[in-house]
């Protein structure tokens, strides 16, 4: 069957024909038959250089030999027990060592689950019902963070999805990114706020990077108001470097959420932080959190193999940054704005790089749609949205980077 035929069948059986909305490419998405290294092969026989990388987890590329070996070794032993496994404390120790602000952590099954649990334990620790998030910041698909972006300096939650109760999001406030004054103003007026959750680098609408001093200011402001700071590093964790964005910017949050890369391409999430906060989680304390697949041995094995590889090849981060800069240099003067740091990059159809969600929304999405289709015809698969980050991996070689650069020049 061809992709178009699979999609016709899927539309009858699945809402929108897909398992996640961003995959609903018009007129129909391509269906992947296999992938290896930097390439995806479709059921239609097409071959694309992949700059989506499953939206971030595959920093080593598709079917990396070391990860495949780790998965196969664990498969021989079993893939689900419902009991603790030796990999849990071993892998937890590695992650905690890389993140000085994490004294304890718990493994879960997704980034969404990690952020949901981190917010719950923050409320349990602080005793306060309200939270603050960044406009346009994405923390998963659970009710408390599905909030419409507003138009004021600080905005109270309005549901961004049918089925989300107004009462739930009424406890979620929002402030613009790169605007510490808005955060200070809100916290000065509201003593019911217990936590501020932020992607240190906005990944789901970007990347949009913090201005100099912004994250330091956020840390100072939250500390002065006794508000817990949660860094959502589901995307940036091990993507921008060992220790994530908090390591790059030398910020110590109270809680951290991780996902994507720490699973090596398999489902996983984790949240952790200060011991006094984490010890409130059941069975140690009164904040309940549980999951059948938490600490899944296959995900732990794949994730630990990935992090071990990154530790042994730390130079890969410099190489990925150089590759991204090569693409940037090749398309200079093409209009719009190319944003890149490390292996994260994006071309915004906007004259200057956006500083926050409102500026991202000024991009010309019609032009992006035409550009995306042209890139796909040129053999380059980008995330099919102006509001998603592009990624490079260790599997992208010089020839791949040359082809990506040439496609950008041509298609722009």
N, C-alpha and C positions, 0 to 999 in steps of 0.2 A: 504493500500500500504506500501511497505518497502522503506527504504532509497534509495536503488539502483533504484527502480522504480520512485520515486519522482525525482531523479537526471536525469534520462533519459528524463523525461518530461521537466524538467527545462532547460536542455541543448538546447532544441528546441526553448524554449520561451524566454530565458534570456542569455545574453553574458556569456559564461563560466558556465552557470547554476547557478550563484550565484549573490547576490547583493553587495558583496564586495570581492575582490580577495583572501584575506587570508583564506576565508572559502572554497576555492576550494581544499579540501583534496582529495588525490588520493587513491584508484581509484574512490571513491565518498565520499562525506561528510555524516555523519549521520544527520538525521533530528530529531529535538527535539519535543517531544510531550508535555512535561510539565517539570517544574522545581520547586523545593522547598528547601529552606535552602541552603545546600552545594551540592545538588544533581541535576543532569539532567537525565531525562528519555527519551529515544528515541522511535521513532515509531516502532523500532524493538524489543522493550521490554528490552533494555539494560539500566543499571543504572550506572552512572559515578559520582565520586567525582569531582566537577568542580573547577579547579585551573586557569580557564580562566576568569570567572566572567564577561563575556561580554566585555573582554578587559579593565576591570577596574572600571566601574560605580557601580557595586553591592557590595559595602563595607559591607552592612548588609546582603548579601546573597539574594537568590531568594525569591520572594513573602513575604517579611517581613510584619508582621501583621500591624505595624504602618504605613508603606508606603501604603499598600493596603487600610487601613482605610482612609488615606488622599485623595487618588485617588477617592475612592467611594463617599466620602463626596462632593468633587468638581464635580464629575459626575452628582450628583443630581441637582447641580446648573447650569450646562452647561459646555462645554469644549472648546468653542472658541467664542469670541465676536467681535474681531476687535476693541476693546476699551481698555483703561487702566483698570486694576483691582487692588483692594486694596492689593493683595498679592505682587505686584511689589515693591512698596516702602518699605513694611515690610521686604521682603526677601532681597532686595538690602541693607537695613540697617544692617542686620545680616552679610552679606558677607563683607561689607565695614568695619564693626567693627573688623572682624577677620583678615583684611589685611590693616595695617596702610598706605601702599603706595597707596591704592585705596580710593580716595576721592569722585569719582563718577563712576558709571558703567552703561552699557547698556546690557540688555538681548538679545540674539539672539537664533538661533535654533540648532547650532552645534559648536563643537570646531573648525572645519575648518573655519566656518563663523567668529568666534571670532578672529582667528589669521589674517584672511584676512582684517577684519575691523581695527584691531589694527595696522597693517602695513600701511594701508591707512591713518589713522589719524596721525600716526607718520610722514609720509611723508608730510602731510598737515601742521603739526606743525613746522617741521624742515625746510621745503622748499627745501629739498634735495631728489634726486631721488633714490639713492642706499641704499640697506640694506645688512647686513651681517647675515648669519646663520651658524650653526655648521654642519660640514660634518656628514651626517647620521641622523641629527636631523629631526624629522617629525613634520610638522605644518599644516597638512591637505593636501587636494588634489586640491588646487587652483594653478593657473599657476605660480605665482611668486616664489613659494617655491618648485616646482617640478624640482629640479636641481641635476644633476649627481655629485657624490662625486669625487673630483679630486685627484691628486697625489702630489701636491706641498704644501708648507706651507700655501699659500693662493691661492685660485682658483676662477676664474670668472665663472659665470653661463653658463652651457650647459644644454639644455633641457633633462629631464629624462623621457619624455613621448612624443609620437607622438601627434601632435596637439598643443603643447606649442611653442609659437613663440620665436625665438632666441632673438628678440628685448626685450621681456618681461624679460627673465631671465638674460639678459646682465646687468641688474641692481642689480643682486643678487650675492654677494661674499660669499665665505665660508672659514672658518678656522677650524682647528682641535679642538676637545674638550680637556680640561685640558692643553691647550697651550696658556697661556696669552701673551707670547712673540709674537706669530703669530698675535694675535689681535692687539697688540700695533703696530707692524710693518705695518699692513695694514692700520690702522686708521691714522698713521703718514704720509702715502703716498697719501691718498685719502680724499679730503675734500668735496666729493659729498655724503658721507655716512651719512644718517640721523638716522638709527636705527640698533640695534643689537638684534636679536631675538634668544632666547636660551631656551631649556628645561633645567632647573637647574639640573635635573637628567634625563639622556637620557632613555626614557621609551620604545620607539619603536624599539630600537636595544639592549635592555638590560634587567635589569637595569645596566647602567654604572654610577657610582657615582663620584661626583667632588672630586678631591684631596684637601687636606687641603690648604686653602688660595686661591683656584682658583676663586670661585665666588666673594670673596672679591676683588680680583685683577681685575676681569671683571668689577665690579661696579666702581672701581677707574679709570680704563682705559677709560671706556665710558664717565664718568663724565668729565675727563680731556680733552676729545676731543669734548665735547658738543654733544655726540651721545646718543639718547634715548635707554634705556635698557628695552627690553620687555621680561618678564618671561612668557614662555608658560607653564602654570601649568594645562593644560587640564587633564593630568594624575596625577600629584603630588598633585593637589589641594584637600585638605581634605583626601588625601590618606596617606601622610607621617605624618599628624598631623593637628590640627586646625591651620589655617594660612598657610598651605602648606609648600613648601620648603623654601620660603622666610622667613617664621617664624622660621623654623628649623635652617637656616643658618644666620639669622639676617641680611638679605639684603633687601633694599627697592628699587625695580625697579621703572621705570617711568610708565610702563604699565604692566598689567597682563591679561592673558587670562585663562579662566576656562571652564570646561565642565564636562562630565562624571558624577562624584559623585554628583555635584550640581543639577542634574536632577533626582536623586533617581532611575535611570533606564529608564527614559523617555528622549526624545531628548531635548537638551538644550546647550547653550553656553553663555558666558558672557565675556566682556572685560571692563577693567576699569583702572583708574590711576589718575594722578594729575588733579586737577580741570581745570587748565588753558589749558591742552591738551584736555580733554573730552568736554569742552564747545565749541570746534570747530566743534562738530558733529551736523548735522541738527536735529531739526530745530534751534538750538542755533547758529550754525556756518555753514561754507561753505563745510565741509566734509560730503558727502552724505552717508547715511546708512539707510536701511529700510528692513522690512520683515513682511509678513502676519502673520507668526506663532511666531514672537518674543514676549516673555512674555506670552507664552501659559499657561493658568491657571492650566492645569493638571500637566505640568512639574514643574511649580513653587510650587504647593502643594506637589508633591512627593519629590522635592528637599529640600524644607524647612523642611519637616518632617524628612528627613534624617539628615540634619545638626542639627536640634534640638535634635535628638537622640544622635548624636555624642557629642554634648555639655554636655548632661546629663550623658554620659557614657565615659568620657575621658580616663578611664583606659583601654578601648578596644585597644588603640594603644600599650600599654605595653604588653597586652596579645597577640596581633598579632605578635609583635616583638619576644616574647618568643617562640611562635609556630614556627616561621620561623627559629629561632636558633636551635630548637629541630630537625628539618629536617636536618639542616646543620651538627649538631653534629653526627647524625646517619649515615651520608654518608661520613664522613671524611676518607680520604685515598683511595677513589675510583677513583682517577685520575681526570683530568679536573679541573675545578674550579667552586665552588658553591658561588654565590654572593647573599647576602641578607641584607636587612635593612627594618625593619618594616614588612609590609605585602607584599612587593615586593621581588621576588626572581627569580633566574635562575641558571641552570647548563650549563656552557659553555664548549664545547668540545675544550678546549684550556688549556695549562698547567698553565697559570696564568690569573687572572682576567683582562679583557681588560680595557684599559684606554680611548679608543676612537674608532671611527668607523673602522679605518683601522685594528686595532687589533681584533675587533669583526669579521671582514671579514676573519680572519685567522682560525676561528673555523671550525671544521670538520662537515660540514652539512650532509654528508652521514651518519655518525655515529648518528647525532641527529635524522635523519629521522627514523632509525632503533629503536633508543631508544624511540622516541615518539610513534611509533606503539606498542612497547612492553608495555609502560605505559598504553596505551588505553586498551590493552588486560587485563592488571592488574586492570582495573577499574578506572583509573585516567585520566581525560581529561585535558591536557595541551594545551596552544596555539600552533598550529601546525607549528611553525617556530622557528628556533634558534634565530631569531631576534625579539622576542616579550617577554615582561615581564609576569611572572606568578604572580597570586594574591591569597592571602588568604582573607577570610571575617570573620565577626563576627559569621557567621553560622557554620564555621568549628570548630568542637569540638575536644576533645582529641583523640577520636577514629578515626576521620578523619585524624588527623595529624599522628597518628601511622600507618595508612594504607598508607598514602602518603610516609612516611619515609621507610616503608618496601618495597614498590613498587620501590622506587629509588634504594635501596640497591640491590634488585633482578635484576632489569632491567639494571642497570649500569654494 
